[in-house]
Amino acid sequence: MGLGEAWTSARHAARAFSSAAQSGGRVGAGAARRTGRVVQRMTGASGARRTGLASLMELTAAGTAGDAFVTIALASTLFFSASLDQARGKIALTLLITMAPFAVLAPLIGPMLDRAQQGRRYLLAGTLMARGLLCWGMVDAVLHNDVVALLPAAFGVLVLQKAYAVIRASVTPRLLPPEITLVTANSRTGMASLIAGTVAGLTALGISALAGGGANGAAWVLRVGTLVYIAATAMSFRVPEHVDLFDVKPAKGDPVQGATVPTAGPPGAGGHPGRGPGGTVPLGSEGTAAGARREQDGPPVRGGLRTLRHVGPVVAEAMRANATLRAFSGYIVFFLAFLLRTVHFPGVNDKVALGGLLVAATLGGFLGTALGSALRSQRPYVITFSMLGAATVVTTICAAFFGLWAALAVALVAAFGQVLVKLALDSTVQQEIGEEIRSSAFAASESLHQLAWVVGGLGGVAMSLTNSGVAGMTVAAVGLAGSFLFLLGQRRRRILAARHSRPQVVSQ
């Protein structure tokens, strides 16, 4: 009789689990359909569907959804499943080792993409398929808590993410319709990715909870993430073929190699070019800033981080500002994540505080991409300096009046600022750098971007040992202020030098 009751209970439990899984599947499928409709409406606006840019945006959003599954699985494995001291050690080690793939990205992948000007669609598909295979390979490592096998696979996913980002950024100008600016195109791509990533992250959390959490939950998240990557690989062939063609006549509003793009001024001048009234600059020709520098310097520009020496003062300034806010974002994320686990605010559970931190960072990313999509700025440097100054002021105020709300405000501002400044940086590189070294420039930029994140994250982990929110915020405010003043001084000296040299050019 006891055995019969046990069997009946097991059948009821299995039936309940199956019903819950089916309900969860229906909810997930409905959310995916609704998210897909929202993303398609947003990405197809302003002629982007006509030129094929919408397909590239949607592909990026699908890849980001897969990345969200990997992120949730790793977070539950490395951060929440360990004690505080163990989590600090694991996160610090992970941050240090995540720089290893970028030793390959800048010197090898960037120059390789510069030489391989055709076959970009297949490269996009390859990065997605390889991520799916690595995601499947991580399942066994998660189940057996094999960190030695897990971390290399995670690093492979990371470097493939960055390789995809380099390819996507380098081909975006070829698909840009005349109705929107590069800042707007990058912002819409970011917004579509953020929506897809958020929905995928919530879905991954639901799958993990349904599977019982822990290693088993993370394993199921990775299995579903593999399916998302495979679906994204199939989507990659919707990107139009002319992203690889140079000598064809472009369609109306469809700039490809050899086409001309309206600009607001000469590349490399104080104001960044945009897609507004003004002259025209041939993409990838000797009329571009990179082409002019290559002609003056003689030998071709070498790949790797040495590319940063050839990008010119305008791009270099944008990269420094982006690195500052990226380091600030990494610092704030890790500092507050550990601080909120040790410092308990009155009436607030530490898990609630961590949830608030996640919501604030996500909201900041949404607001940043939404504002970037609405802006039609032809001077991305205005965005850059505005965000750097605003982050400095807000962090200073929050250091003086530190509390839970101050911590959430800083997290929101950090995410908001770094998203907007990264959009401005990508637009600046796309406008200022010619096709011949654009992929190398993006690879070097992504490496610097990640290096800044790692340095900031390690600083945040170290400062969390003080258990002092005031001290941590003060350090961040001082660092932001120093970088802001340094960049302002550099821009002022460059403007004054340009004014002094102008009469000499006229007299000659």
C-alpha positions as CSV (number, residue, x, y, z in Angstrom):
1,M,0.0,0.0,0.0
2,G,2.8,2.4,0.8
3,L,4.5,1.6,-2.5
4,G,1.2,2.2,-4.4
5,E,0.8,5.6,-2.6
6,A,4.4,6.5,-3.5
7,W,3.8,5.6,-7.1
8,T,0.6,7.7,-7.2
9,S,2.4,10.6,-5.6
10,A,5.2,10.3,-8.2
11,R,2.7,10.3,-11.0
12,H,0.9,13.4,-9.7
13,A,4.3,15.2,-9.2
14,A,5.3,14.2,-12.8
15,R,2.0,15.4,-14.1
16,A,2.3,18.7,-12.2
17,F,5.8,19.2,-13.5
18,S,4.8,18.5,-17.0
19,S,1.9,20.9,-16.7
20,A,4.1,23.6,-15.3
21,A,6.7,23.0,-18.0
22,Q,4.0,23.3,-20.7
23,S,2.6,26.5,-19.1
24,G,6.1,27.9,-18.9
25,G,6.7,27.0,-22.5
26,R,3.5,28.7,-23.6
27,V,4.4,31.8,-21.6
28,G,7.9,31.8,-23.0
29,A,6.8,31.3,-26.6
30,G,4.2,34.1,-26.2
31,A,6.8,36.4,-24.8
32,A,9.2,35.5,-27.6
33,R,6.5,36.3,-30.2
34,R,5.6,39.6,-28.6
35,T,9.3,40.6,-28.2
36,G,9.9,39.6,-31.9
37,R,7.1,41.9,-33.1
38,V,8.3,44.8,-31.0
39,V,11.9,44.4,-32.2
40,Q,10.8,44.1,-35.9
41,R,8.7,47.2,-35.7
42,M,11.6,49.2,-34.2
43,T,14.4,47.8,-36.4
44,G,12.5,48.2,-39.7
45,A,11.7,51.9,-39.3
46,S,13.3,54.8,-41.4
47,G,14.2,52.6,-44.4
48,A,16.2,50.1,-42.4
49,R,14.1,47.2,-43.8
50,R,14.8,48.4,-47.4
51,T,18.6,48.4,-47.1
52,G,18.9,45.3,-45.0
53,L,20.0,47.0,-41.8
54,A,16.9,45.7,-40.0
55,S,18.1,42.1,-40.6
56,L,21.5,42.9,-39.1
57,M,19.8,44.5,-36.0
58,E,17.5,41.5,-35.5
59,L,20.4,39.1,-35.9
60,T,22.3,41.0,-33.2
61,A,19.3,40.9,-30.9
62,A,19.0,37.1,-31.4
63,G,22.7,36.7,-30.6
64,T,22.3,38.8,-27.4
65,A,19.4,36.6,-26.3
66,G,21.7,33.6,-26.5
67,D,24.4,35.5,-24.6
68,A,21.9,36.3,-21.8
69,F,21.3,32.5,-21.3
70,V,25.1,32.0,-20.9
71,T,25.3,35.0,-18.5
72,I,22.5,33.7,-16.2
73,A,24.0,30.2,-16.1
74,L,27.5,31.6,-15.2
75,A,26.2,34.0,-12.7
76,S,24.3,31.3,-10.8
77,T,27.5,29.1,-10.9
78,L,30.2,31.6,-10.0
79,F,28.5,34.3,-7.8
80,F,25.4,33.1,-6.0
81,S,26.4,29.5,-5.4
82,A,29.5,30.4,-3.3
83,S,30.2,32.1,0.0
84,L,31.1,35.8,-0.1
85,D,34.9,35.2,0.1
86,Q,34.8,32.4,-2.5
87,A,32.7,34.6,-4.8
88,R,35.2,37.4,-4.5
89,G,38.0,35.0,-5.5
90,K,36.1,33.5,-8.3
91,I,35.0,36.8,-9.8
92,A,38.5,38.3,-9.5
93,L,40.0,35.3,-11.2
94,T,37.4,35.4,-13.9
95,L,38.0,39.1,-14.6
96,L,41.7,38.5,-14.9
97,I,41.4,35.6,-17.3
98,T,38.7,37.3,-19.4
99,M,41.5,39.5,-20.8
100,A,43.2,36.4,-22.4
101,P,40.9,36.2,-25.4
102,F,41.6,39.9,-26.2
103,A,45.3,39.0,-26.7
104,V,43.9,37.3,-29.8
105,L,41.2,39.7,-30.8
106,A,43.3,42.8,-31.4
107,P,46.4,41.5,-33.1
108,L,44.8,38.6,-35.0
109,I,41.1,38.8,-35.6
110,G,40.9,42.6,-36.4
111,P,43.6,42.4,-39.2
112,M,42.2,39.2,-40.5
113,L,38.8,40.8,-40.9
114,D,40.4,43.8,-42.7
115,R,41.8,41.4,-45.2
116,A,38.7,39.3,-45.5
117,Q,36.4,42.0,-46.9
118,Q,34.0,39.3,-48.3
119,G,32.2,36.5,-46.7
120,R,31.0,38.6,-43.7
121,R,27.7,36.9,-43.6
122,Y,29.4,33.5,-43.1
123,L,31.7,35.0,-40.5
124,L,28.6,36.3,-38.6
125,A,27.0,32.8,-38.8
126,G,30.2,31.1,-37.8
127,T,30.6,33.2,-34.6
128,L,27.0,32.3,-33.6
129,M,27.3,28.6,-34.4
130,A,30.6,28.3,-32.5
131,R,29.0,30.0,-29.5
132,G,26.2,27.5,-29.6
133,L,28.7,24.6,-29.6
134,L,30.6,26.0,-26.7
135,C,27.4,26.6,-24.8
136,W,26.5,23.0,-25.2
137,G,29.9,22.0,-24.1
138,M,29.5,24.0,-20.9
139,V,26.6,21.8,-19.8
140,D,28.7,18.9,-18.6
141,A,31.2,21.3,-16.9
142,V,28.4,23.0,-14.9
143,L,26.9,19.7,-13.8
144,H,30.2,18.4,-12.5
145,N,31.4,21.8,-11.2
146,D,34.5,21.6,-13.5
147,V,35.8,25.1,-13.4
148,V,38.9,24.1,-15.5
149,A,36.6,23.1,-18.4
150,L,34.0,25.8,-17.8
151,L,36.2,28.9,-17.9
152,P,37.9,28.2,-21.3
153,A,34.5,27.6,-22.9
154,A,33.2,30.8,-21.3
155,F,36.2,32.7,-22.6
156,G,35.6,31.3,-26.1
157,V,32.0,32.6,-26.0
158,L,33.3,36.0,-24.9
159,V,35.9,36.4,-27.7
160,L,33.3,35.2,-30.3
161,Q,30.9,37.8,-28.9
162,K,33.5,40.5,-29.5
163,A,34.4,39.2,-32.9
164,Y,30.8,39.4,-33.9
165,A,30.6,42.9,-32.5
166,V,33.6,43.9,-34.6
167,I,32.1,42.5,-37.8
168,R,28.7,44.0,-37.1
169,A,30.1,47.4,-36.5
170,S,32.3,47.4,-39.6
171,V,29.5,46.5,-42.0
172,T,26.8,48.7,-40.5
173,P,27.8,51.8,-42.7
174,R,27.2,49.7,-45.8
175,L,23.6,49.1,-44.8
176,L,22.8,52.6,-43.5
177,P,19.7,54.3,-45.0
178,P,19.9,58.0,-45.6
179,E,17.1,58.7,-43.2
180,I,19.0,58.0,-40.0
181,T,22.5,58.7,-38.5
182,L,25.0,56.2,-37.4
183,V,24.3,57.1,-33.7
184,T,20.6,56.3,-34.3
185,A,21.4,53.0,-36.1
186,N,23.8,51.9,-33.3
187,S,21.2,52.9,-30.7
188,R,18.4,51.0,-32.3
189,T,20.7,47.9,-32.5
190,G,21.5,48.4,-28.8
191,M,17.8,48.8,-27.9
192,A,16.8,45.7,-29.8
193,S,19.6,43.8,-28.2
194,L,18.7,45.1,-24.7
195,I,15.0,44.1,-25.1
196,A,15.9,40.6,-26.4
197,G,18.5,40.2,-23.7
198,T,16.2,41.2,-20.9
199,V,13.4,38.9,-22.0
200,A,15.9,36.1,-22.5
201,G,17.4,36.7,-19.1
202,L,14.0,36.6,-17.4
203,T,13.2,33.4,-19.3
204,A,16.5,31.9,-18.3
205,L,15.7,32.6,-14.7
206,G,12.3,31.0,-15.0
207,I,13.9,27.9,-16.6
208,S,16.5,27.7,-13.9
209,A,13.8,27.9,-11.1
210,L,11.6,25.4,-12.9
211,A,14.6,22.9,-13.1
212,G,15.3,23.3,-9.4
213,G,18.1,25.9,-9.6
214,G,21.7,25.2,-8.8
215,A,23.9,23.2,-11.3
216,N,20.8,21.4,-12.8
217,G,19.1,24.7,-13.4
218,A,22.2,26.3,-15.0
219,A,22.6,23.2,-17.3
220,W,19.0,23.5,-18.6
221,V,19.6,27.2,-19.2
222,L,22.7,26.4,-21.3
223,R,20.7,23.7,-23.3
224,V,18.0,26.2,-24.2
225,G,20.7,28.8,-24.9
226,T,22.3,26.4,-27.5
227,L,18.9,26.3,-29.3
228,V,18.8,30.1,-29.4
229,Y,22.3,30.3,-30.9
230,I,21.3,27.7,-33.6
231,A,18.2,29.7,-34.5
232,A,20.3,32.9,-34.7
233,T,22.7,31.1,-37.0
234,A,19.9,30.4,-39.4
235,M,18.8,34.1,-39.2
236,S,22.3,35.3,-40.3
237,F,21.6,34.4,-43.9
238,R,18.8,37.0,-44.0
239,V,21.5,39.7,-44.0
240,P,21.7,40.9,-47.6
241,E,24.6,39.8,-49.8
242,H,25.7,43.3,-50.7
243,V,27.5,43.6,-47.3
244,D,30.3,41.8,-49.1
245,L,30.2,43.6,-52.5
246,F,32.3,46.7,-53.3
247,D,32.1,47.3,-57.0
248,V,28.3,47.1,-57.5
249,K,26.1,50.2,-57.9
250,P,24.4,50.8,-54.6
251,A,20.7,50.9,-54.3
252,K,19.1,54.2,-53.3
253,G,20.0,55.0,-49.8
254,D,22.2,51.9,-49.5
255,P,25.8,53.0,-49.1
256,V,28.4,50.4,-49.9
257,Q,32.1,50.6,-50.7
258,G,32.7,53.4,-53.1
259,A,29.4,55.2,-52.3
260,T,29.4,58.6,-50.7
261,V,28.0,59.5,-47.4
262,P,26.9,63.1,-46.5
263,T,28.9,64.5,-43.7
264,A,28.8,67.6,-41.5
265,G,32.4,68.4,-42.0
266,P,35.8,67.0,-42.9
267,P,36.8,63.8,-41.0
268,G,39.2,64.4,-38.3
269,A,38.1,68.0,-37.7
270,G,36.9,69.2,-34.4
271,G,33.2,68.4,-35.2
272,H,32.5,64.8,-35.9
273,P,30.9,64.1,-39.2
274,G,27.4,62.9,-39.4
275,R,24.7,62.3,-41.9
276,G,23.6,65.8,-42.2
277,P,24.0,68.5,-44.9
278,G,27.5,69.1,-46.1
279,G,30.1,67.6,-48.3
280,T,30.7,63.9,-49.1
281,V,33.4,61.6,-48.1
282,P,34.1,58.3,-50.1
283,L,34.0,55.3,-47.7
284,G,37.3,53.6,-47.8
285,S,38.9,55.9,-50.2
286,E,41.9,58.2,-49.8
287,G,39.5,60.9,-48.9
288,T,38.8,59.4,-45.5
289,A,40.8,60.3,-42.4
290,A,42.3,56.8,-42.3
291,G,43.1,57.0,-46.0
292,A,44.8,60.3,-45.6
293,R,46.9,59.1,-42.7
294,R,47.9,55.9,-44.6
295,E,49.0,58.0,-47.5
296,Q,51.1,60.3,-45.3
297,D,52.6,57.5,-43.2
298,G,53.6,55.4,-46.1
299,P,53.5,51.7,-45.0
300,P,50.1,50.2,-44.3
301,V,48.8,50.4,-40.7
302,R,49.6,47.3,-38.7
303,G,47.0,45.5,-36.7
304,G,46.6,45.0,-33.0
305,L,46.6,47.7,-30.3
306,R,49.2,49.6,-32.4
307,T,46.2,50.6,-34.5
308,L,45.3,53.0,-31.8
309,R,48.3,55.1,-32.7
310,H,46.8,55.7,-36.2
311,V,43.2,56.6,-35.4
312,G,43.7,60.3,-35.0
313,P,42.9,62.7,-32.0
314,V,39.1,62.6,-32.4
315,V,38.8,58.8,-32.2
316,A,41.5,58.6,-29.5
317,E,39.6,61.1,-27.4
318,A,36.3,59.1,-27.8
319,M,38.1,55.9,-26.9
320,R,39.6,57.4,-23.7
321,A,36.3,58.7,-22.6
322,N,34.6,55.4,-23.3
323,A,37.3,53.6,-21.4
324,T,36.7,55.9,-18.4
325,L,33.0,55.2,-18.3
326,R,33.4,51.5,-19.0
327,A,35.8,51.2,-16.0
328,F,33.4,53.2,-13.9
329,S,30.5,50.9,-14.9
330,G,32.6,47.8,-14.0
331,Y,33.7,49.3,-10.8
332,I,30.2,50.2,-9.7
333,V,28.7,46.8,-10.7
334,F,31.1,44.7,-8.7
335,F,31.6,47.1,-5.8
336,L,27.9,47.4,-5.2
337,A,27.1,43.7,-5.9
338,F,29.5,42.7,-3.0
339,L,28.7,45.7,-0.8
340,L,24.9,44.9,-0.9
341,R,25.6,41.4,0.3
342,T,27.4,42.6,3.4
343,V,25.9,46.0,4.2
344,H,22.3,45.6,5.2
345,F,20.1,48.7,4.9
346,P,17.3,49.0,7.4
347,G,14.2,47.1,6.3
348,V,15.7,45.8,3.1
349,N,16.8,42.3,2.4
350,D,20.1,41.8,0.7
351,K,18.5,39.9,-2.2
352,V,16.0,42.7,-2.6
353,A,18.8,45.2,-2.7
354,L,20.7,43.1,-5.3
355,G,17.5,42.9,-7.3
356,G,17.1,46.7,-7.2
357,L,20.7,47.0,-8.4
358,L,19.9,44.8,-11.4
359,V,16.8,46.7,-12.2
360,A,18.6,50.1,-11.9
361,A,21.4,48.9,-14.3
362,T,18.9,47.5,-16.8
363,L,16.8,50.6,-16.7
364,G,19.9,52.7,-17.2
365,G,20.7,50.6,-20.3
366,F,17.2,51.0,-21.6
367,L,17.2,54.8,-21.1
368,G,20.6,55.2,-22.7
369,T,19.7,53.2,-25.8
370,A,16.3,54.9,-26.1
371,L,17.8,58.4,-25.9
372,G,20.5,57.4,-28.3
373,S,17.9,56.2,-30.8
374,A,16.0,59.5,-30.5
375,L,19.1,61.7,-30.8
376,R,20.1,62.9,-34.3
377,S,23.3,64.3,-33.1
378,Q,26.0,64.9,-35.7
379,R,28.6,65.6,-33.0
380,P,29.0,62.5,-30.9
381,Y,31.7,64.2,-28.7
382,V,28.9,66.3,-27.2
383,I,27.3,63.1,-25.9
384,T,30.6,61.9,-24.7
385,F,31.5,65.0,-22.6
386,S,27.9,65.4,-21.3
387,M,27.8,61.9,-20.0
388,L,31.2,62.1,-18.4
389,G,30.4,65.4,-16.6
390,A,27.0,64.1,-15.5
391,A,28.4,60.9,-14.1
392,T,31.0,62.9,-12.2
393,V,28.4,65.2,-10.6
394,V,26.0,62.4,-9.7
395,T,28.7,60.2,-8.2
396,T,30.0,63.1,-6.1
397,I,26.5,63.8,-4.7
398,C,25.9,60.1,-4.0
399,A,29.2,59.8,-2.1
400,A,28.1,62.7,0.1
401,F,24.6,61.2,0.8
402,F,25.3,57.5,0.5
403,G,22.4,55.1,1.0
404,L,20.5,52.4,-0.9
405,W,18.8,55.0,-3.2
406,A,22.2,56.6,-3.8
407,A,23.7,53.2,-4.7
408,L,20.8,52.5,-7.1
409,A,21.1,56.0,-8.7
410,V,24.8,55.5,-9.3
411,A,24.2,52.1,-10.9
412,L,21.6,53.6,-13.2
413,V,23.9,56.5,-14.2
414,A,26.8,54.2,-14.8
415,A,24.8,52.0,-17.2
416,F,23.1,55.0,-18.8
417,G,26.4,56.8,-19.4
418,Q,28.5,53.9,-20.7
419,V,25.8,52.8,-23.1
420,L,25.5,56.3,-24.7
421,V,29.2,56.9,-24.8
422,K,29.8,53.5,-26.4
423,L,27.2,54.3,-29.1
424,A,29.0,57.7,-29.7
425,L,32.4,55.9,-29.9
426,D,31.1,53.3,-32.5
427,S,29.6,56.1,-34.6
428,T,32.9,58.1,-34.4
429,V,35.0,55.1,-35.5
430,Q,32.5,54.2,-38.3
431,Q,32.6,57.8,-39.6
432,E,36.3,58.6,-39.1
433,I,38.0,55.4,-40.0
434,G,38.2,54.0,-43.6
435,E,37.4,50.4,-44.6
436,E,41.1,49.4,-44.8
437,I,41.6,49.5,-41.1
438,R,38.1,49.7,-39.7
439,S,38.0,46.2,-38.3
440,S,41.4,46.5,-36.7
441,A,40.3,49.8,-35.1
442,F,37.1,48.1,-33.8
443,A,39.1,45.1,-32.5
444,A,41.5,47.4,-30.7
445,S,38.6,49.4,-29.4
446,E,36.8,46.3,-28.0
447,S,40.1,45.2,-26.4
448,L,40.5,48.6,-24.7
449,H,36.8,48.4,-23.8
450,Q,37.2,45.1,-22.0
451,L,40.5,46.0,-20.4
452,A,38.8,49.1,-18.8
453,W,35.9,46.8,-17.6
454,V,38.4,44.4,-16.0
455,V,40.4,47.1,-14.3
456,G,37.3,48.8,-13.0
457,G,35.8,45.5,-11.9
458,L,38.9,44.5,-10.0
459,G,39.0,47.9,-8.3
460,G,35.4,47.4,-7.3
461,V,36.1,44.0,-5.8
462,A,39.0,45.4,-3.9
463,M,37.1,48.4,-2.6
464,S,34.2,46.2,-1.5
465,L,36.6,44.8,1.2
466,T,36.3,48.2,3.0
467,N,32.5,47.7,3.4
468,S,32.2,51.5,3.1
469,G,29.9,52.9,0.5
470,V,31.1,56.5,1.1
471,A,34.8,55.5,0.5
472,G,33.9,53.5,-2.7
473,M,31.8,56.3,-4.2
474,T,34.5,58.9,-3.3
475,V,37.2,56.9,-5.1
476,A,34.9,56.6,-8.2
477,A,34.1,60.4,-8.1
478,V,37.8,61.4,-7.9
479,G,38.7,59.1,-10.8
480,L,35.8,60.4,-13.0
481,A,36.7,64.0,-12.2
482,G,40.4,63.5,-13.1
483,S,39.6,61.9,-16.4
484,F,37.0,64.6,-17.2
485,L,39.5,67.4,-16.6
486,F,42.3,65.7,-18.5
487,L,40.1,65.2,-21.6
488,L,38.8,68.7,-21.4
489,G,42.3,70.0,-21.3
490,Q,43.4,67.9,-24.3
491,R,40.4,69.1,-26.3
492,R,41.1,72.8,-25.4
493,R,44.8,72.4,-26.4
494,R,43.8,70.9,-29.7
495,I,41.3,73.6,-30.5
496,L,43.8,76.3,-29.7
497,A,46.5,74.7,-31.8
498,A,44.1,74.5,-34.7
499,R,43.2,78.2,-34.3
500,H,46.9,79.2,-34.3
501,S,47.8,77.1,-37.3
502,R,44.9,78.4,-39.4
503,P,46.5,81.8,-40.3
504,Q,49.7,80.1,-41.3
505,V,47.8,77.9,-43.8
506,V,46.1,81.0,-45.2
507,S,49.3,82.9,-45.6
508,Q,50.9,80.1,-47.5
